[in-house]
Amino acid sequence: MATKDPERISFYNQIASNKRKSIFLIAIVFLVLIVLVAVIGIALQFDIFFILIIATIISIVYVWIGYYSSDKIALASVNAKPAEIREYKQFHDLVEGLCLASGLPKPKLYVMDDQNINAFASGRDPKHAVICVTKGALEKLDKQELEGVLSHELSHIANYDIRFMTLVAVLVGMIAIISEIFLRSLWFKGDRDDNKAGIIFLIIGIALAILAPIVVQLVQLAISRKREYTADASAVKFIRSPTGLIKALKKIKTDHSPPSKVNKAVAPLFFGDPFKRNLDNLMSTHPPLEKRIAILERM
């Protein structure tokens, strides 16, 4: 009787593990926000909710516009064009088949003029989603490989990753705004009868205001990397095979097209890092291709 290979990875376990890690990371952002507001409130000696209300209003207005226009903003930034079904029939057929298998509504399809192998999904929910692929992906990937990439992007839609990352962006934005307001307010700080404890909290507040935006940005990038691992595992769940996705990632690794010219703000949306920074560090928006391939090969 054959024994189960202990080195194999269940895509169900991989999905659950990465979701738990994402929730843990976002909890860290919440904690940083709470500590930052509390310390600043004590340091400035007025209601801490005043800062929070100002930051919340600015953040909500900013993110509300971005959230409901995320797909339009992303598509416009890369000058994407609608994928006409007569010209891109295989693209449409593959997405329709995957949507039938997954129970998702078919997203609107777009193509961007770029010879790199890449793709991205955007939109606030499955009913308002778009998938955009590069001409390089359509020309250089075979049917199985393209199916793997499209499954990954549909996984982002199914997992509500845009909504999740928007929440993260709100929190990160709030922390940045609160820190900026606090640091600027120090220039207008009137004479006060500051006691020793007040001065200590002021120093701690300044340190937090400088460090907190950096810390939460690193956490945001870590969440982005975890969502890529989750989308890879979810793609395997959709198509019941990691082969196409593995082959596509290997082709990206050996593709020598110049890096894409895209806005840094939309870079985390892409299947692979459009700037081809295949690095394993805290500032990476994507996990290294080698790690993604190694995990997929064990599924």
C-alpha positions in Angstrom: 0.0 0.0 0.0 1.4 3.3 -1.1 2.1 5.9 1.6 1.3 9.5 1.2 4.3 11.7 0.4 4.9 13.9 3.5 6.4 16.6 1.3 3.3 17.2 -0.7 1.3 20.4 0.0 -2.5 20.5 0.0 -3.8 23.5 -1.9 -6.6 23.7 0.7 -4.0 24.0 3.5 -2.0 26.5 1.5 -5.0 28.7 1.0 -6.0 28.5 4.6 -2.5 29.2 5.9 -2.0 32.2 3.7 -5.4 33.6 4.7 -4.5 33.2 8.4 -1.2 35.0 7.8 -2.9 37.8 5.9 -5.4 38.3 8.8 -2.5 38.3 11.3 -0.6 40.9 9.3 -3.7 43.2 9.0 -4.1 42.8 12.8 -0.6 44.2 13.2 -1.6 47.3 11.1 -4.7 47.7 13.3 -2.5 47.5 16.4 0.0 50.1 15.1 -2.9 52.4 14.3 -4.4 52.1 17.8 -1.0 52.6 19.6 -0.1 55.6 17.3 -3.4 57.4 17.9 -3.3 56.8 21.7 0.3 58.0 22.1 -0.3 61.1 19.9 -3.5 61.9 21.8 -1.7 61.8 25.1 1.3 63.7 23.8 -0.8 66.5 22.4 -3.2 66.5 25.4 -6.5 66.6 23.5 -9.1 64.1 22.5 -7.4 61.3 20.4 -10.6 60.9 18.4 -10.1 64.3 16.8 -7.0 63.1 14.9 -8.8 59.8 14.1 -11.8 61.6 12.7 -9.8 63.9 10.4 -7.7 61.0 9.1 -10.7 58.8 8.6 -12.6 61.4 6.6 -9.7 62.1 4.3 -8.9 58.4 3.9 -12.5 57.4 3.2 -13.0 60.0 0.5 -9.7 59.1 -1.1 -10.2 55.3 -1.0 -13.9 55.6 -1.9 -13.0 57.2 -5.2 -10.2 54.7 -5.8 -12.3 51.7 -4.7 -15.2 52.3 -7.1 -12.9 53.4 -9.9 -10.1 50.9 -9.3 -10.7 49.0 -12.6 -10.9 52.1 -14.7 -7.8 53.6 -13.1 -5.8 50.5 -13.5 -6.8 50.0 -17.2 -6.2 53.6 -18.1 -2.8 53.6 -16.4 -1.6 50.8 -18.8 -3.6 52.1 -21.8 -5.5 48.7 -22.0 -8.0 48.1 -24.8 -11.1 45.9 -24.8 -10.3 42.3 -26.0 -12.6 41.9 -29.0 -13.9 38.3 -29.1 -13.2 38.0 -32.9 -9.5 38.8 -32.3 -9.0 37.1 -29.0 -11.3 34.1 -29.1 -9.1 31.7 -27.1 -8.8 34.3 -24.3 -12.6 34.6 -24.1 -13.1 30.8 -24.4 -10.7 30.1 -21.6 -12.2 32.7 -19.2 -15.7 31.5 -20.0 -14.8 27.9 -19.2 -13.0 28.8 -16.0 -16.0 31.0 -14.9 -18.4 28.1 -15.5 -16.2 25.8 -13.5 -15.8 28.2 -10.6 -19.3 29.7 -10.6 -18.0 33.3 -11.2 -19.6 35.8 -13.5 -17.4 36.5 -16.6 -15.3 39.6 -16.1 -14.7 42.2 -18.8 -11.5 41.3 -20.8 -8.8 43.7 -21.8 -5.4 43.5 -23.5 -2.4 45.8 -23.0 0.3 46.3 -25.6 3.3 44.9 -23.7 5.6 42.0 -24.8 6.2 40.8 -21.2 4.2 37.8 -20.0 1.8 39.3 -17.5 -1.8 39.9 -16.4 -3.8 41.5 -13.7 -7.3 41.6 -12.3 -9.2 44.5 -10.8 -12.6 45.6 -9.7 -14.4 45.9 -6.4 -16.3 42.5 -6.6 -16.9 39.6 -9.0 -19.8 41.4 -10.7 -17.6 44.4 -11.5 -14.3 42.7 -12.3 -11.9 43.0 -15.2 -9.0 40.9 -16.4 -6.2 42.4 -18.5 -3.5 40.4 -20.1 -0.4 41.5 -22.1 0.0 40.7 -25.7 3.2 38.9 -24.7 1.1 36.5 -22.6 -1.3 35.8 -25.4 1.6 35.3 -27.9 4.1 33.4 -25.8 2.0 31.1 -23.6 0.3 28.0 -24.8 -3.3 27.2 -23.9 -2.5 25.3 -20.7 -0.1 28.0 -19.5 -2.5 30.8 -20.3 -5.3 28.9 -18.5 -3.0 28.8 -15.4 -2.4 32.5 -15.4 -6.1 33.3 -16.0 -7.0 30.9 -13.1 -4.7 32.9 -10.8 -6.3 36.2 -11.8 -9.8 34.8 -11.3 -8.7 33.6 -7.9 -7.9 37.2 -6.9 -11.5 38.1 -8.0 -13.0 35.1 -6.1 -11.0 35.8 -3.0 -12.1 39.5 -3.0 -8.5 40.5 -2.9 -9.2 44.0 -4.3 -11.6 44.6 -1.4 -9.1 43.2 1.1 -6.2 45.2 -0.2 -8.4 48.3 -0.2 -9.0 47.8 3.5 -5.3 47.5 4.0 -4.7 50.7 1.9 -7.3 52.6 4.1 -5.5 51.6 7.3 -2.0 52.3 5.9 -3.3 55.6 4.5 -4.8 56.6 7.8 -1.6 55.9 9.6 0.4 58.0 7.1 -2.1 60.9 7.4 -2.2 60.8 11.2 1.6 60.8 11.3 1.8 63.7 8.9 -0.8 65.7 10.8 1.0 65.1 14.1 4.5 66.0 12.8 3.2 69.2 11.1 1.2 70.1 14.3 4.5 70.2 16.2 5.5 73.4 14.3 2.4 75.1 15.7 2.6 73.7 19.1 2.0 76.5 21.6 3.6 76.9 25.0 2.4 74.2 27.4 3.1 73.2 30.8 4.7 70.0 29.7 5.6 67.6 32.6 8.2 64.9 32.3 5.6 62.3 31.3 4.2 64.6 28.6 7.7 65.1 27.1 8.3 61.3 27.1 5.0 60.7 25.3 5.9 63.4 22.8 9.2 61.8 22.0 7.5 58.4 21.7 4.9 60.0 19.5 7.5 61.5 17.2 9.3 58.2 16.9 6.1 56.3 16.1 5.0 58.9 13.6 8.3 58.5 11.7 8.5 54.7 12.0 4.8 53.6 11.8 4.3 54.5 8.1 7.4 52.5 7.2 6.4 49.5 9.3 2.8 49.3 7.9 4.1 49.7 4.4 6.3 46.7 4.9 3.3 44.8 6.3 1.2 45.9 3.3 3.9 44.4 1.0 4.0 41.2 3.0 0.2 40.9 2.7 0.5 41.5 -1.1 3.0 38.6 -1.3 0.8 36.3 0.8 -2.2 37.1 -1.5 -0.1 35.9 -4.5 0.6 32.6 -2.8 -3.1 32.3 -2.0 -4.1 33.0 -5.6 -1.6 30.4 -6.9 -3.1 27.8 -4.6 -6.7 28.8 -5.5 -5.8 28.6 -9.2 -4.8 24.9 -8.6 -8.1 24.4 -6.9 -9.9 25.8 -9.9 -8.1 23.7 -12.6 -7.0 20.8 -10.4 -3.5 20.9 -11.7 -0.5 23.2 -11.1 1.2 22.3 -14.4 0.1 25.3 -16.5 0.9 27.8 -13.8 4.3 26.3 -13.2 5.1 26.4 -16.9 3.9 30.0 -17.2 6.1 31.1 -14.2 9.1 29.3 -15.7 8.5 31.1 -19.0 8.4 34.5 -17.2 11.7 33.6 -15.5 13.4 33.1 -18.9 11.7 35.9 -20.8 14.1 38.6 -21.7 11.7 41.4 -22.7 12.5 44.7 -21.1 10.6 45.6 -17.9 7.1 47.1 -18.3 6.6 50.8 -18.1 3.7 50.9 -15.6 2.9 53.0 -12.6 4.3 51.7 -9.3 0.8 52.0 -7.7 -0.6 49.2 -10.0 2.5 47.0 -9.9 1.1 44.8 -7.0 -1.9 43.9 -9.2 0.1 42.0 -11.7 0.6 38.3 -12.0 4.4 38.8 -11.9 6.4 41.9 -10.9 6.2 44.1 -14.0 9.6 45.6 -13.2 11.2 42.1 -13.0 12.6 42.6 -9.6 12.6 38.9 -8.7 14.0 39.6 -5.2 13.3 38.0 -1.9 13.2 41.0 0.4 10.8 43.1 2.5 10.3 45.6 -0.2 9.1 43.1 -2.8 5.5 43.3 -4.0 5.6 39.7 -5.3 7.2 36.5 -4.0 10.3 35.2 -5.9 9.3 33.1 -9.0 11.5 30.3 -7.7 9.5 30.0 -4.4 6.2 30.1 -6.2 7.3 27.4 -8.5 8.7 25.3 -5.7 5.5 25.4 -3.8 3.4 24.6 -6.8 5.6 21.7 -7.7 4.7 20.1 -4.3 1.0 20.4 -4.8 
